[in-house]
Amino acid sequence: MQQIFASFSASISELKKNPTALLNKADGEVIAILNHNLPTAYLVPAGVYELLLSKLEDYELGEIVNARQAEKPLAIEVTLDNL
């Protein structure tokens, strides 16, 4: 059985019937949307989605920093006068 990463779930039929009621019932929590009892999508509140994007961006920037730190021994030191 596939793991569901949400404390609240609903079928696609429930989502189609009344999306607003479903969102209100979930009260700001992530909703796993199920098709034949398998998660096919996650309905994520806007604030949570924005936080995830921010964390992903921070992670990607950290990877760039780590890559550039590894290149540091290859750097050529210059002074402003040399420019």
BALOBA-1460 file (C-alpha; in Angstrom, 3 decimals):
// residues 83
<rec num="1" residu="m" x="0.000" y="0.000" z="0.000"/>
<rec num="2" residu="q" x="1.242" y="3.460" z="-0.911"/>
<rec num="3" residu="q" x="1.922" y="5.861" z="1.959"/>
<rec num="4" residu="i" x="-0.263" y="8.957" z="2.213"/>
<rec num="5" residu="f" x="1.552" y="12.123" z="3.287"/>
<rec num="6" residu="a" x="-1.460" y="14.005" z="4.642"/>
<rec num="7" residu="s" x="-3.649" y="13.766" z="7.696"/>
<rec num="8" residu="f" x="-6.746" y="14.463" z="5.604"/>
<rec num="9" residu="s" x="-7.860" y="12.679" z="2.426"/>
<rec num="10" residu="a" x="-10.761" y="12.836" z="-0.016"/>
<rec num="11" residu="s" x="-11.777" y="11.167" z="-3.235"/>
<rec num="12" residu="i" x="-11.756" y="12.933" z="-6.581"/>
<rec num="13" residu="s" x="-15.566" y="12.674" z="-6.514"/>
<rec num="14" residu="e" x="-15.691" y="14.590" z="-3.216"/>
<rec num="15" residu="l" x="-13.394" y="17.244" z="-4.661"/>
<rec num="16" residu="k" x="-15.599" y="17.624" z="-7.753"/>
<rec num="17" residu="k" x="-18.828" y="17.840" z="-5.718"/>
<rec num="18" residu="n" x="-17.888" y="20.700" z="-3.438"/>
<rec num="19" residu="p" x="-14.276" y="21.896" z="-3.394"/>
<rec num="20" residu="t" x="-14.993" y="24.782" z="-1.020"/>
<rec num="21" residu="a" x="-16.587" y="22.512" z="1.578"/>
<rec num="22" residu="l" x="-13.627" y="20.154" z="1.308"/>
<rec num="23" residu="l" x="-11.158" y="22.991" z="1.899"/>
<rec num="24" residu="n" x="-13.172" y="24.221" z="4.877"/>
<rec num="25" residu="k" x="-13.369" y="20.710" z="6.323"/>
<rec num="26" residu="a" x="-9.577" y="20.280" z="6.025"/>
<rec num="27" residu="d" x="-9.089" y="23.591" z="7.896"/>
<rec num="28" residu="g" x="-5.821" y="24.583" z="6.212"/>
<rec num="29" residu="e" x="-4.301" y="21.099" z="6.207"/>
<rec num="30" residu="v" x="-2.887" y="19.308" z="3.170"/>
<rec num="31" residu="i" x="-5.478" y="17.090" z="1.485"/>
<rec num="32" residu="a" x="-4.510" y="13.850" z="-0.245"/>
<rec num="33" residu="i" x="-6.742" y="13.357" z="-3.282"/>
<rec num="34" residu="l" x="-7.407" y="9.665" z="-3.814"/>
<rec num="35" residu="n" x="-8.355" y="7.767" z="-6.942"/>
<rec num="36" residu="h" x="-9.286" y="4.124" z="-6.279"/>
<rec num="37" residu="n" x="-7.881" y="4.592" z="-2.754"/>
<rec num="38" residu="l" x="-4.451" y="5.604" z="-4.062"/>
<rec num="39" residu="p" x="-3.066" y="9.140" z="-3.699"/>
<rec num="40" residu="t" x="-3.017" y="10.842" z="-7.089"/>
<rec num="41" residu="a" x="-2.533" y="14.438" z="-5.974"/>
<rec num="42" residu="y" x="-2.113" y="16.638" z="-2.938"/>
<rec num="43" residu="l" x="-4.107" y="19.799" z="-2.444"/>
<rec num="44" residu="v" x="-1.767" y="22.124" z="-0.577"/>
<rec num="45" residu="p" x="-2.779" y="25.473" z="0.981"/>
<rec num="46" residu="a" x="-1.137" y="28.484" z="-0.656"/>
<rec num="47" residu="g" x="0.913" y="29.366" z="2.444"/>
<rec num="48" residu="v" x="2.332" y="25.850" z="2.682"/>
<rec num="49" residu="y" x="3.171" y="25.837" z="-1.027"/>
<rec num="50" residu="e" x="4.951" y="29.189" z="-0.747"/>
<rec num="51" residu="l" x="6.942" y="27.909" z="2.243"/>
<rec num="52" residu="l" x="7.948" y="24.776" z="0.306"/>
<rec num="53" residu="l" x="9.120" y="26.869" z="-2.637"/>
<rec num="54" residu="s" x="11.116" y="29.116" z="-0.320"/>
<rec num="55" residu="k" x="12.796" y="26.125" z="1.337"/>
<rec num="56" residu="l" x="13.552" y="24.580" z="-2.048"/>
<rec num="57" residu="e" x="15.138" y="27.822" z="-3.211"/>
<rec num="58" residu="d" x="17.243" y="27.975" z="-0.012"/>
<rec num="59" residu="y" x="18.370" y="24.385" z="-0.595"/>
<rec num="60" residu="e" x="19.317" y="25.098" z="-4.211"/>
<rec num="61" residu="l" x="21.272" y="28.208" z="-3.178"/>
<rec num="62" residu="g" x="23.073" y="26.102" z="-0.557"/>
<rec num="63" residu="e" x="24.047" y="23.609" z="-3.261"/>
<rec num="64" residu="i" x="25.484" y="26.459" z="-5.364"/>
<rec num="65" residu="v" x="27.465" y="27.716" z="-2.350"/>
<rec num="66" residu="n" x="28.849" y="24.211" z="-1.702"/>
<rec num="67" residu="a" x="29.843" y="23.790" z="-5.350"/>
<rec num="68" residu="r" x="31.602" y="27.150" z="-5.397"/>
<rec num="69" residu="q" x="33.376" y="26.386" z="-2.119"/>
<rec num="70" residu="a" x="34.779" y="23.266" z="-3.749"/>
<rec num="71" residu="e" x="36.126" y="25.450" z="-6.594"/>
<rec num="72" residu="k" x="37.863" y="27.848" z="-4.195"/>
<rec num="73" residu="p" x="41.316" y="26.173" z="-4.470"/>
<rec num="74" residu="l" x="41.190" y="26.766" z="-8.239"/>
<rec num="75" residu="a" x="40.551" y="30.493" z="-7.834"/>
<rec num="76" residu="i" x="43.195" y="33.008" z="-8.830"/>
<rec num="77" residu="e" x="43.715" y="35.771" z="-6.321"/>
<rec num="78" residu="v" x="43.740" y="39.306" z="-7.742"/>
<rec num="79" residu="t" x="43.782" y="42.790" z="-6.304"/>
<rec num="80" residu="l" x="41.669" y="45.721" z="-7.395"/>
<rec num="81" residu="d" x="44.789" y="47.238" z="-8.972"/>
<rec num="82" residu="n" x="45.110" y="44.197" z="-11.227"/>
<rec num="83" residu="l" x="41.598" y="44.765" z="-12.563"/>
